[in-house]
């Protein structure tokens, strides 16, 4: 049996733990083929053979030893078909796709076309439905919380407002958890937009009372009245996503002009994704990898591994990717108790 593995989308701490979990748990008669750079590797037939020696100790490393890309093979019929052709040429009996909603949506489409696919949900954003956590999220929250912790002392010393921007394209999971853990005085996430006036009012009150503030803002946050303050040129990737980043700078400027307080902006961006995974993410990645291999061996295709409480289960791929998992209002309401 030959099983291909690919990692697609943004890299994420814990990916190497999944790869190691798959390779180490594969029976001796199963050959593992590492496809390089996500779906791009299946279009260009770029791959390596993976043995136990290749995955020795890699679970502690960030990034992915297989490389990644945001290539969408369904962008053109030629690339869509090339993937099918190369799966045949490489003699792959099954494919394990490790990725976020884009990579897994592609996997679901190939499964519908007859490819034997198993999915592993990955994203620091933690926005995949029907799984409690995706690996990488825990690491990103820790890095974010540590950064916000550090910003308190400098904001306080200078009596400034510091806007710290965290990744999270459509959802505010990283921002709310890092902000809550590190005691941010305001948390701004895409799920619950506010107007510039509302933001100014909260910060003005805070500055009058405590003379400094740290605001955690998700990169995907957009004030309700944003368009009357700025125009943005939007660049998109192959899946049609806008390249985000910079809302902290925009808010810093607007709030400074509006309130007169001194402001600064810090964009954490890819720092949240880099470096070594936390123990939680190493373990979750390892369990996902082992379970994904089990699904392959049991012939359970078109499914995705998922975490429910303390159990690793599997669900149909579509259940993970058809809708995003947003921060619920109840959670935001709890965070709001600590604003100001
Ligand atoms: O993978 C998720 C993510 O980190 C988002 O939080 C962010 O918007 C995006 O990827 C950034 O993508 P890139 O690394 O391609 O700039």
Boltz pocket constraint, residues with backbone or C-beta under 6 A from the ligand:
constraints:
  - pocket:
      binder: B
      contacts: [[A, 9], [A, 10], [A, 11], [A, 70], [A, 100], [A, 123], [A, 124], [A, 125], [A, 167], [A, 168], [A, 169], [A, 219], [A, 242], [A, 244], [A, 273]]
      max_distance: 6.0
